[in-house]
Amino acid sequence: MEQKNKEIIIIKKGFSLIEILIAISLFAIVAIISTQSLTSTLRSSRKSEAISRSREDVDHAMSTMERLLRNALEIDQSLCTGTNLTYTDEYGNQTTLTCNGGANGYIASGSARLTSQSVYVDCTLGVFNCPVSAVGVPEGVEISMTVRDANQTGAEGSMVTQQSKILLRNYNNF
């Protein structure tokens, strides 16, 4: 009997270490990119919401001050500073608008807050300006408020600046 030598070829199936490392690296890169994209989207969403809240708060305070000042009888020029504005309301009562608290301030009319606690008004920049009116022009006030969201900081925070010039409706003073 003749014995035949048979070579047995064994083929091992599988992945080499380099192939596994390349696959893991690719998956890690894809995971990092998608995580950063999701984080950026969430951060932008929070910033957009903070800007919207701040803008709504500024609009409310500004519209309230405009209504109060348009109906005022006169502005006391000697008591108009960057943070205080004293005027005589439509009923003859002396009233003051104030910006209290420095960089983390708020706007108040008498004892009532006009800005909510969710925003800070930067009172250090000066809010009220009362230029002297020309002859034939009613008294007016320039208001400039810079507001930032009190709850968000850094890249997610918001800063909104709004300006307005308000002329009194009372034309008897000129």
Buried (B, 14 or more C-beta within 10 A) or exposed (E): EEEEEEEEEEEEEEEEEEEEEEEEEEEEEEEEEEEEEEEEEEBEEBBEBBBEBBBBBBEEBBEBBBEBBBBBBBBBEEEBBBBBBBBBBEEEEEBEBBBBBEEBBBBBBEEEEBBBEBBBBBBBBBBBBBEEBEEEEBBBBBBBBBBBBBBBEEEBBBEBEBEBEBBBEBEEEE
